[in-house]
Amino acid sequence: MNHKIEDSLYTLYHINNQIALLYKAILSIDSNLENYNPILSEFDEKRTLEKVAIPGLLHNIYILSCSYLDEWNKHLTQYKYSEYASKIEHLKKVTKPALKKINKWSGLKSLRNVVFAHNLRDKKGKSIFTTDKKLKFVFPMSYSEASLLVQLINIITEELYNSFSDITIDINKSILDSLEICINQIDTNKELQLIIDEINNLKK
């Protein structure tokens, strides 16, 4: 099968860009906390914008980082794109130090699977809330390590871009350009009330 390397380039460039933007959003929130950090929970004053938004953004960064690594390791290969085999081999050689550091966070994908992307259950289907032992993960949980993860992925992407700068990529192309999704503008309150009424009728 004839694979186009643009498939991987688009994916890796786009994911790296998403990660970078999410991290910039974290920095923006963090730098404005003195002026704006409202409490978001009616029941817990500790649940401020900082405590809710920044972890949420980090969770997405972790998920996207795993997607990036999946594409890098499983799809951007000499075998899949044999026409660029020597270039890919050289690229993976020069970026090896960055990948080696990322791989030291051996729990990155496991924690993504258990906590961030799925339903808080381990491989055996047991809830993390009722398991007898705490699950242990080697993971970039601190802000400093998360920052390093983001920057390492960006370094890898820069090397990727430099290696394939001769291949034209449409920088304005987005995910939505490749999807057909019907966007419906609805009366949310009306729709919600209909569901509530139906639930109340079923209770009777």
C-alpha positions in Angstrom: 0.0 0.0 0.0 1.3 3.5 -0.9 1.2 5.6 2.2 1.5 9.4 2.1 3.9 10.8 4.7 1.6 13.8 4.9 -0.7 11.6 6.9 1.7 11.5 9.8 3.0 15.1 9.3 -0.5 16.5 9.6 -1.2 14.5 12.7 2.0 15.3 14.5 2.0 19.0 13.6 -1.6 19.4 14.6 -1.3 17.5 18.0 1.9 19.4 18.8 0.1 22.7 18.1 -2.9 21.7 20.3 -0.5 20.8 23.2 1.4 24.1 22.8 -1.9 26.1 22.9 -3.2 24.3 25.9 0.1 24.9 27.7 -0.1 28.6 26.8 -3.6 28.7 28.2 -2.2 27.3 31.5 0.4 30.0 31.6 -2.2 32.7 30.9 -4.4 31.5 33.7 -1.5 31.2 36.1 -0.2 34.7 35.3 -3.6 36.3 36.0 -4.6 34.5 39.2 -4.1 37.6 41.4 -6.7 39.4 39.3 -9.1 36.5 38.5 -9.4 33.2 40.3 -13.1 32.8 41.1 -14.5 29.9 43.2 -16.3 27.6 40.8 -17.9 25.2 43.3 -21.0 25.9 45.5 -19.8 23.3 48.0 -16.0 23.6 48.1 -14.2 27.0 48.3 -10.9 25.3 47.2 -12.4 24.6 43.8 -11.2 27.8 42.1 -10.6 28.4 38.4 -6.9 27.5 39.0 -7.7 24.2 40.7 -10.2 23.2 38.0 -9.0 24.7 34.7 -5.3 24.0 35.0 -5.7 20.3 35.9 -8.3 19.9 33.1 -5.9 21.5 30.6 -3.1 19.2 31.8 -5.3 16.2 31.4 -5.8 17.0 27.8 -2.1 17.6 27.3 -1.4 14.1 28.7 -4.0 12.5 26.5 -2.7 14.4 23.4 0.9 13.5 24.3 0.1 9.8 24.2 -1.6 10.3 20.9 1.5 12.0 19.6 3.7 9.2 20.8 1.4 6.6 19.3 1.7 8.3 15.9 5.4 8.8 16.2 6.1 5.2 17.3 3.5 3.2 15.3 3.0 5.1 12.1 6.0 7.4 11.3 8.3 4.4 10.5 10.8 3.5 7.8 8.6 0.6 6.9 5.4 2.5 6.4 7.1 5.3 4.4 9.9 3.4 2.7 10.5 6.3 0.3 11.7 8.3 3.3 13.3 5.5 5.2 16.8 7.0 5.6 15.4 10.4 6.6 13.1 8.9 9.2 15.9 6.8 10.5 18.1 9.9 10.9 15.3 11.8 12.5 14.6 9.2 15.1 18.3 9.0 15.8 18.7 12.7 16.6 15.5 12.9 18.6 16.4 9.8 20.7 17.5 11.8 23.8 14.1 13.5 23.9 12.2 10.3 23.5 14.4 8.6 26.0 13.5 11.2 28.7 9.8 10.9 27.8 9.9 7.1 28.0 11.2 7.4 31.6 7.7 8.4 32.5 6.7 4.8 32.1 3.2 5.4 33.5 2.2 8.1 31.0 0.1 5.9 28.8 -1.2 3.7 31.7 -2.5 6.7 33.7 -4.0 8.1 30.5 -5.9 4.9 30.1 -7.0 4.5 33.7 -7.7 8.1 34.8 -7.7 10.7 32.0 -9.4 9.1 29.0 -11.4 6.2 30.5 -13.7 5.4 33.4 -11.3 5.2 36.4 -10.9 1.5 36.3 -7.7 -0.6 36.0 -7.0 -3.3 33.4 -9.1 -5.8 35.3 -12.0 -3.5 35.5 -11.7 -2.6 39.2 -12.5 0.9 40.3 -9.6 3.0 41.6 -11.8 4.1 44.4 -12.4 0.6 45.8 -9.2 -1.2 45.0 -7.2 -2.6 48.0 -3.9 -1.0 46.9 -3.0 2.3 45.5 -2.0 2.2 41.8 1.5 3.4 41.3 2.6 5.4 38.2 5.8 7.1 37.1 4.3 10.2 35.6 5.0 13.9 34.9 2.6 15.1 37.5 4.3 18.3 38.7 4.0 21.5 36.7 7.8 21.5 36.0 7.7 18.0 34.6 4.6 18.7 32.5 6.4 21.8 31.2 9.3 19.6 30.2 7.0 17.1 28.5 5.5 19.8 26.4 8.8 21.3 25.4 10.3 17.9 24.5 7.4 17.2 22.2 7.9 20.6 20.6 11.6 19.9 20.1 10.8 16.6 18.4 8.3 18.4 16.2 10.8 21.1 15.2 13.2 18.4 14.1 10.4 16.7 12.2 9.6 20.0 10.5 13.2 20.6 9.6 13.5 17.1 8.1 10.4 17.4 6.0 10.4 21.2 5.3 10.3 20.4 1.6 6.8 18.8 1.9 4.0 21.4 1.7 1.4 21.2 4.5 -1.7 23.4 4.6 -1.3 25.2 7.9 -4.9 26.4 7.9 -6.3 22.9 7.6 -8.2 21.8 10.7 -9.8 18.6 12.0 -13.2 20.0 11.2 -12.2 20.3 7.6 -11.9 16.5 7.4 -15.2 15.8 9.3 -18.8 16.0 8.4 -20.7 17.0 11.6 -24.1 18.6 11.7 -24.1 21.5 14.1 -27.5 22.2 15.6 -28.4 25.3 17.4 -31.0 24.4 20.0 -33.0 25.9 22.8 -31.1 24.3 25.6 -33.6 25.2 28.4 -36.5 23.9 26.3 -34.7 20.6 25.5 -33.7 20.2 29.2 -37.2 20.8 30.5 -38.6 18.2 28.1 -36.2 15.6 29.5 -36.9 16.6 33.1 -40.6 16.3 32.5 -40.1 12.9 31.0 -38.0 11.7 33.9 -40.6 13.0 36.4 -43.4 11.2 34.6 -41.4 8.0 34.7 -40.9 8.4 38.4 -44.7 8.5 38.9 
